């Protein structure tokens, strides 16, 4: 009897070993020093922001799965294979915000939008695309931190559109979320709901889905604004470390990052940015770049303001690549954009300055990556694709087609459209170069391995 049991055990071990030969294990994006690795090879990428993907993917007439499929095919064709997407939205009390929402009230979920997320990830997986998924928002346009504060009574709500309050007060009210214990308990419940969800189309739990590259704590989390932000700094660091640790406790496969803007999201203090990303639970760093929002560029005075804006943008990129090296982690430029000429939202307007800007950004990134810099990828903001505003004022209203611009901004402001041939040519050429760089890096790594022996 013992011999028979031993034979069964040995047979099971052999079968388990053989199964590895016949069934491929999922490959996830990992980190090796300042480089991403996928399937044993370096992973550099060209990506975009398609935050509204789950809205297109939802069932019924409210969604548009045919459009989503066309958009993904078009992006893949142009070498855009990494998508930063939204997986969380809450009902904001502020005008010009997203609706409907994924979490209408604490612990209550919109199943159609979650199914839309299932569909999006399933279709991305078919195309070997990877998702960076953000789970909250420092800003108001999708609900975010301030809605958790409203739900769980962390002070009187603040509306940035109220002239007696304004954006400074809003930003510090949003930062109150870091020390809102009940709000964060509800947020962790939401994280658990999403990360452990089973995809209806693939049968995979999200924590085992290779289409997901990383979970992102929030869109552009900041410690606040001005001197008042100093009261939130330690809570900010603690929130980043503990929230990332919680995600890793339920998902051992995927990367975790912050979604931070860099210096602009760290009260312009290098030490704040570095400390926020030093946590062992944060796998890589992020930064964003907005030359118009930071008053470096004025589209109405392009000839006058563009040269200095470009110079500042390159300096900002190079600083953050250095920070990646200091952290010994990859870093990604996951938001950057610029309006069409004269800041027109007309799809037929020119994109001369945007094309010049994209060329410079991509060239700076490629040149650094080619010599071993910590920069690993870019996601331009944002993909408008087939989307077109239906309104003369370009203001989004519930039921309108989605574009790359969130609801509080004119539709078409920073969107790259499927008709923007000159911009798309620049993006595709950059993608080809980055893919070639992947192959060059593989040869270099092999050579280094030989030399090390």
C-alpha positions as CSV (number, residue, x, y, z in Angstrom):
1,X,0.0,0.0,0.0
2,X,2.9,2.4,0.9
3,X,4.6,1.6,-2.4
4,X,1.4,2.3,-4.3
5,X,0.9,5.7,-2.5
6,X,4.5,6.5,-3.3
7,X,4.0,5.8,-7.0
8,X,0.9,8.0,-7.0
9,X,2.9,10.8,-5.4
10,X,5.8,10.5,-7.8
11,X,3.4,10.4,-10.8
12,X,1.8,13.6,-9.5
13,X,5.2,15.3,-9.2
14,X,6.2,14.3,-12.7
15,X,2.8,15.5,-14.1
16,X,3.2,18.8,-12.3
17,X,6.7,19.2,-13.8
18,X,5.5,18.2,-17.3
19,X,2.6,20.7,-17.0
20,X,5.1,23.5,-17.0
21,X,6.3,22.3,-20.4
22,X,2.8,22.3,-21.9
23,X,1.1,25.3,-20.1
24,X,2.7,28.7,-20.2
25,X,2.8,30.5,-16.9
26,X,1.5,34.1,-17.2
27,X,4.2,36.7,-17.7
28,X,4.0,39.9,-15.7
29,X,5.9,43.1,-16.0
30,X,8.7,43.1,-13.3
31,X,11.4,45.5,-12.2
32,X,15.1,45.0,-12.3
33,X,16.9,48.0,-11.0
34,X,16.0,51.0,-13.2
35,X,14.5,48.8,-15.9
36,X,11.2,47.0,-16.5
37,X,11.4,43.4,-17.6
38,X,8.8,41.3,-19.4
39,X,9.3,37.6,-20.3
40,X,13.0,37.9,-19.5
41,X,13.5,40.9,-21.8
42,X,13.7,44.6,-21.2
43,X,10.3,46.3,-21.5
44,X,10.2,49.9,-22.9
45,X,6.8,51.2,-24.0
46,X,5.0,53.9,-25.8
47,X,1.5,54.5,-24.4
48,X,-1.4,56.8,-23.9
49,X,-4.1,57.7,-21.4
50,X,-7.4,56.0,-22.2
51,X,-9.0,56.6,-18.9
52,X,-12.6,56.2,-20.2
53,X,-12.0,52.7,-21.5
54,X,-14.4,51.0,-19.1
55,X,-17.1,53.4,-20.1
56,X,-16.8,52.3,-23.7
57,X,-16.7,48.7,-22.6
58,X,-19.9,48.6,-20.6
59,X,-22.8,46.6,-22.0
60,X,-25.9,48.1,-23.7
61,X,-26.5,51.3,-25.6
62,X,-24.6,53.3,-22.9
63,X,-21.4,51.6,-23.9
64,X,-19.7,51.4,-27.3
65,X,-17.8,48.1,-27.5
66,X,-17.4,48.3,-31.3
67,X,-15.7,51.7,-30.9
68,X,-13.5,50.4,-28.2
69,X,-12.3,47.5,-30.3
70,X,-11.6,49.8,-33.2
71,X,-9.7,52.2,-30.9
72,X,-7.5,49.4,-29.5
73,X,-6.8,48.0,-33.0
74,X,-5.8,51.5,-34.2
75,X,-3.6,52.1,-31.2
76,X,-1.9,48.7,-31.6
77,X,-1.3,49.5,-35.3
78,X,0.5,52.7,-34.3
79,X,2.7,51.0,-31.7
80,X,0.8,52.3,-28.7
81,X,0.6,49.3,-26.3
82,X,0.4,50.7,-22.8
83,X,-2.8,52.3,-21.6
84,X,-3.3,54.2,-18.4
85,X,-6.9,53.6,-17.4
86,X,-9.5,54.6,-14.7
87,X,-11.0,51.9,-12.4
88,X,-12.6,54.2,-9.9
89,X,-15.2,57.0,-9.9
90,X,-17.5,58.4,-7.3
91,X,-20.4,60.9,-7.4
92,X,-18.8,64.4,-7.1
93,X,-20.7,67.3,-5.5
94,X,-18.8,69.6,-7.9
95,X,-20.0,70.6,-11.4
96,X,-18.5,69.3,-14.6
97,X,-17.6,65.9,-13.3
98,X,-17.9,62.3,-14.6
99,X,-21.2,60.4,-14.6
100,X,-22.3,57.7,-14.1
101,X,-19.9,56.4,-11.6
102,X,-18.4,53.1,-10.6
103,X,-19.1,53.5,-6.8
104,X,-22.3,55.5,-6.3
105,X,-22.0,55.1,-2.5
106,X,-19.6,53.3,-0.2
107,X,-19.7,49.6,-1.0
108,X,-22.3,49.9,-3.8
109,X,-21.0,49.3,-7.3
110,X,-22.1,49.9,-10.8
111,X,-21.8,46.4,-12.3
112,X,-22.1,47.6,-15.9
113,X,-19.0,49.8,-15.5
114,X,-17.1,47.0,-13.8
115,X,-18.1,44.7,-16.7
116,X,-16.8,47.4,-19.0
117,X,-13.5,47.2,-17.2
118,X,-13.6,43.4,-17.7
119,X,-14.2,43.8,-21.4
120,X,-11.4,46.4,-21.7
121,X,-8.8,44.3,-20.0
122,X,-9.9,41.2,-22.0
123,X,-9.5,43.0,-25.3
124,X,-6.2,44.5,-24.2
125,X,-4.9,41.0,-23.3
126,X,-5.8,39.8,-26.8
127,X,-3.5,42.5,-28.3
128,X,-0.6,42.1,-25.8
129,X,-1.3,45.5,-24.4
130,X,-0.7,46.4,-20.7
131,X,-2.7,48.5,-18.4
132,X,-1.7,50.9,-15.6
133,X,-4.8,51.1,-13.5
134,X,-5.5,54.1,-11.2
135,X,-7.8,53.6,-8.2
136,X,-8.6,57.0,-6.9
137,X,-8.2,60.7,-7.8
138,X,-6.7,63.7,-6.0
139,X,-8.8,65.9,-8.3
140,X,-12.5,66.4,-8.5
141,X,-13.4,65.3,-12.1
142,X,-14.0,61.6,-11.2
143,X,-15.0,62.1,-7.5
144,X,-11.9,61.0,-5.7
145,X,-10.5,61.9,-2.3
146,X,-12.9,64.7,-1.6
147,X,-15.9,62.4,-2.0
148,X,-14.5,60.0,0.5
149,X,-14.1,63.0,2.8
150,X,-17.7,64.0,2.2
151,X,-18.9,60.5,2.8
152,X,-17.0,60.1,6.1
153,X,-17.3,63.6,7.5
154,X,-13.8,64.9,7.4
155,X,-14.7,68.6,7.7
156,X,-16.9,70.9,5.6
157,X,-16.7,70.2,1.9
158,X,-14.7,72.5,-0.3
159,X,-15.7,73.5,-3.9
160,X,-12.9,75.0,-6.0
161,X,-15.5,76.9,-8.0
162,X,-16.6,78.7,-4.9
163,X,-14.8,82.1,-5.0
164,X,-14.7,82.1,-1.2
165,X,-12.8,78.8,-1.2
166,X,-10.9,78.3,-4.5
167,X,-8.3,75.7,-5.6
168,X,-5.8,76.2,-2.8
169,X,-8.5,75.3,-0.2
170,X,-9.7,72.4,-2.4
171,X,-6.2,70.9,-2.7
172,X,-5.7,70.9,1.1
173,X,-9.1,69.5,1.7
174,X,-8.3,66.7,-0.7
175,X,-5.1,66.0,1.2
176,X,-7.2,65.6,4.3
177,X,-8.0,62.2,2.9
178,X,-4.6,60.9,3.9
179,X,-5.6,61.1,7.6
180,X,-9.2,60.2,7.2
181,X,-9.2,56.7,8.7
182,X,-12.8,55.8,7.9
183,X,-12.4,57.1,4.4
184,X,-9.3,54.9,3.9
185,X,-11.0,51.9,5.3
186,X,-13.7,52.3,2.7
187,X,-11.1,52.9,0.0
188,X,-9.3,49.6,1.0
189,X,-12.7,47.8,0.7
190,X,-12.9,49.3,-2.8
191,X,-9.4,48.2,-3.7
192,X,-10.2,44.7,-2.5
193,X,-13.3,44.6,-4.6
194,X,-11.4,45.5,-7.8
195,X,-8.1,43.6,-7.3
196,X,-9.9,40.4,-6.4
197,X,-12.6,40.7,-9.1
198,X,-13.0,37.8,-11.6
199,X,-13.1,38.9,-15.2
200,X,-16.3,37.7,-16.9
201,X,-14.7,37.4,-20.2
202,X,-11.3,35.7,-19.4
203,X,-12.1,33.9,-16.1
204,X,-9.0,35.5,-14.6
205,X,-9.0,37.2,-11.3
206,X,-7.6,40.7,-11.7
207,X,-4.7,39.8,-9.4
208,X,-3.6,37.1,-11.9
209,X,-4.3,39.0,-15.1
210,X,-1.1,39.5,-17.2
211,X,-2.8,42.4,-19.1
212,X,-2.4,44.5,-16.0
213,X,1.1,46.0,-15.6
214,X,0.5,48.0,-12.4
215,X,-1.9,49.4,-9.8
216,X,-1.7,53.1,-9.2
217,X,-2.8,54.5,-5.9
218,X,-4.4,57.6,-7.4
219,X,-4.3,60.1,-10.2
220,X,-1.8,62.8,-9.2
221,X,-1.8,62.5,-5.4
222,X,-0.3,65.6,-3.8
223,X,0.5,66.4,-0.1
224,X,-1.5,69.6,-0.5
225,X,-0.6,73.1,-1.4
226,X,1.6,75.8,0.2
227,X,2.6,76.0,3.8
228,X,-0.6,74.2,4.9
229,X,0.6,71.1,3.1
230,X,3.3,70.6,5.7
231,X,0.7,69.3,8.1
232,X,-0.1,66.5,5.7
233,X,3.5,65.4,4.6
234,X,3.9,62.6,7.1
235,X,0.4,61.4,6.5
236,X,1.1,61.5,2.8
237,X,4.2,59.3,3.1
238,X,2.4,56.9,5.4
239,X,-0.6,56.6,3.1
240,X,1.5,55.8,0.1
241,X,3.5,53.1,2.0
242,X,0.5,51.5,3.7
243,X,-1.9,51.6,0.8
244,X,0.8,50.1,-1.5
245,X,1.5,47.4,1.1
246,X,-2.2,46.6,1.3
247,X,-2.4,46.1,-2.5
248,X,0.7,43.8,-2.4
249,X,-0.9,41.8,0.4
250,X,-3.7,40.7,-2.0
251,X,-1.7,40.8,-5.2
252,X,1.8,39.3,-5.5
253,X,2.0,39.6,-9.2
254,X,1.6,43.2,-10.2
255,X,3.6,46.3,-9.7
256,X,2.4,49.2,-7.6
257,X,3.2,52.9,-8.1
258,X,1.9,56.3,-7.0
259,X,0.6,58.3,-9.9
260,X,2.4,61.4,-8.7
261,X,3.4,64.3,-10.9
262,X,6.9,64.7,-9.8
263,X,8.2,68.0,-8.4
264,X,5.0,69.7,-9.4
265,X,3.1,67.2,-7.2
266,X,5.6,67.4,-4.4
267,X,5.3,71.1,-3.4
268,X,8.4,71.6,-5.7
269,X,10.6,69.8,-3.1
270,X,13.0,67.1,-4.4
271,X,13.1,65.4,-1.0
272,X,9.3,65.1,-0.9
273,X,9.3,63.3,-4.3
274,X,12.1,61.0,-3.4
275,X,10.8,60.0,0.0
276,X,7.4,59.4,-1.4
277,X,8.9,56.8,-3.8
278,X,11.5,55.3,-1.5
279,X,9.0,52.8,0.0
280,X,9.8,49.2,-0.7
281,X,6.1,48.8,-1.7
282,X,6.5,51.3,-4.5
283,X,8.1,49.5,-7.5
284,X,8.6,52.5,-9.8
285,X,8.3,56.3,-9.9
286,X,6.1,58.5,-12.1
287,X,6.0,62.1,-13.2
288,X,3.7,64.3,-15.3
289,X,4.5,67.3,-17.5
290,X,2.1,70.2,-18.2
291,X,3.7,73.2,-19.8
292,X,0.4,75.1,-20.2
293,X,-1.0,74.4,-16.7
294,X,2.3,75.5,-15.2
295,X,2.2,78.8,-17.1
296,X,5.3,77.9,-19.2
297,X,3.5,78.0,-22.5
298,X,0.7,80.2,-24.0
299,X,-0.8,78.9,-27.2
300,X,-2.0,82.3,-28.1
301,X,1.6,83.5,-28.0
302,X,3.3,80.3,-29.3
303,X,6.2,81.9,-31.1
304,X,7.1,83.9,-28.0
305,X,6.6,81.3,-25.3
306,X,7.3,77.9,-26.9
307,X,11.1,78.0,-26.9
308,X,11.5,78.6,-23.2
309,X,8.6,76.1,-22.5
310,X,10.4,73.4,-24.4
311,X,13.7,74.1,-22.6
312,X,11.9,73.9,-19.2
313,X,10.2,70.7,-20.2
314,X,13.5,69.0,-21.2
315,X,15.0,70.1,-17.9
316,X,12.1,68.7,-16.0
317,X,12.4,65.4,-17.8
318,X,16.1,65.1,-17.2
319,X,15.7,65.9,-13.5
320,X,13.2,63.1,-13.0
321,X,15.3,60.6,-15.0
322,X,18.1,61.4,-12.5
323,X,15.6,60.9,-9.6
324,X,14.9,57.4,-11.0
325,X,18.6,56.7,-11.0
326,X,18.8,58.0,-7.4
327,X,15.9,55.7,-6.3
328,X,17.3,52.8,-8.4
329,X,13.8,52.4,-9.9
330,X,12.3,52.9,-13.3
331,X,10.4,56.1,-13.9
332,X,7.7,56.8,-16.4
333,X,6.4,60.0,-17.9
334,X,2.7,59.0,-17.8
335,X,1.1,62.3,-18.6
336,X,2.1,65.1,-21.0
337,X,0.2,67.0,-23.6
338,X,-0.2,70.3,-25.3
339,X,-3.1,71.9,-27.2
340,X,-3.6,72.3,-30.9
341,X,-2.4,75.6,-32.4
342,X,-4.1,78.6,-30.8
343,X,-5.6,76.1,-28.4
344,X,-8.4,75.4,-30.8
345,X,-10.6,72.4,-30.2
346,X,-11.6,72.1,-33.8
347,X,-10.5,68.7,-35.1
348,X,-9.5,70.3,-38.4
349,X,-7.1,72.9,-36.7
350,X,-3.4,72.7,-37.0
351,X,-1.0,70.8,-34.7
352,X,2.3,72.4,-35.6
353,X,3.4,73.2,-32.1
354,X,2.1,70.0,-30.6
355,X,4.0,68.0,-33.2
356,X,7.2,70.0,-32.5
357,X,6.6,69.3,-28.7
358,X,5.9,65.6,-29.1
359,X,9.0,65.2,-31.2
360,X,11.2,66.9,-28.6
361,X,9.7,64.9,-25.7
362,X,10.1,61.6,-27.5
363,X,13.6,62.4,-28.6
364,X,14.7,63.3,-25.1
365,X,13.2,60.1,-23.7
366,X,14.7,57.9,-26.4
367,X,18.2,59.5,-26.1
368,X,18.2,58.9,-22.3
369,X,16.9,55.3,-22.6
370,X,19.4,54.5,-25.3
371,X,22.3,55.2,-22.9
372,X,20.8,53.4,-19.9
373,X,18.7,56.1,-18.3
374,X,16.0,55.2,-15.8
375,X,13.2,56.4,-18.1
376,X,11.2,53.4,-19.2
377,X,8.1,54.7,-21.0
378,X,5.7,57.4,-21.8
379,X,1.9,57.8,-21.9
380,X,0.8,60.9,-23.7
381,X,-2.5,62.6,-22.6
382,X,-4.7,61.6,-24.0
383,X,-6.3,59.5,-26.7
384,X,-9.4,61.0,-28.3
385,X,-9.5,58.6,-31.2
386,X,-12.9,58.6,-32.9
387,X,-14.4,60.9,-30.3
388,X,-15.7,64.3,-31.4
389,X,-17.5,66.9,-29.3
390,X,-21.2,67.3,-30.2
391,X,-21.4,70.8,-28.8
392,X,-20.4,74.2,-30.2
393,X,-18.9,75.1,-26.8
394,X,-16.9,71.8,-26.6
395,X,-18.2,71.2,-23.1
396,X,-18.9,67.6,-22.2
397,X,-22.4,66.6,-21.1
398,X,-23.6,63.3,-19.8
399,X,-24.2,61.0,-22.7
400,X,-21.7,62.7,-25.0
401,X,-18.9,60.7,-26.7
402,X,-15.8,60.4,-24.5
403,X,-12.5,61.9,-25.6
404,X,-9.1,62.2,-23.9
405,X,-10.1,65.3,-22.0
406,X,-11.9,64.9,-18.7
407,X,-15.3,66.5,-18.2
408,X,-14.1,69.7,-16.7
409,X,-12.0,70.6,-19.8
410,X,-13.0,71.6,-23.3
411,X,-13.3,68.4,-25.4
412,X,-10.5,68.2,-27.8
413,X,-8.2,70.4,-25.7
414,X,-5.3,67.9,-25.4
415,X,-6.8,65.0,-27.3
416,X,-4.9,63.2,-30.1
417,X,-7.5,62.2,-32.7
418,X,-7.5,59.4,-35.2
419,X,-7.3,62.1,-37.9
420,X,-4.2,63.7,-36.6
421,X,-1.9,62.1,-39.1
422,X,1.2,64.2,-38.5
423,X,1.1,63.6,-34.7
424,X,0.4,59.9,-35.2
425,X,3.4,59.6,-37.6
426,X,5.7,61.0,-34.8
427,X,4.2,58.6,-32.3
428,X,4.6,55.6,-34.5
429,X,8.2,56.4,-35.5
430,X,9.1,56.8,-31.8
431,X,7.4,53.4,-31.1
432,X,9.6,51.7,-33.7
433,X,12.7,53.2,-32.2
434,X,11.8,52.1,-28.7
435,X,11.1,48.6,-29.9
436,X,14.5,48.5,-31.7
437,X,16.0,49.8,-28.5
438,X,14.5,46.8,-26.6
439,X,16.4,44.5,-29.0
440,X,19.6,46.4,-28.6
441,X,19.3,46.3,-24.9
442,X,18.9,42.5,-25.0
443,X,22.1,42.1,-26.9
444,X,23.9,44.5,-24.5
445,X,22.6,42.5,-21.5
446,X,23.7,39.3,-23.0
447,X,27.2,40.8,-23.6
448,X,27.4,42.1,-20.1
449,X,26.5,38.6,-18.7
450,X,29.2,37.1,-20.8
451,X,31.8,39.7,-19.6
452,X,30.7,39.2,-16.0
453,X,31.5,35.5,-16.3
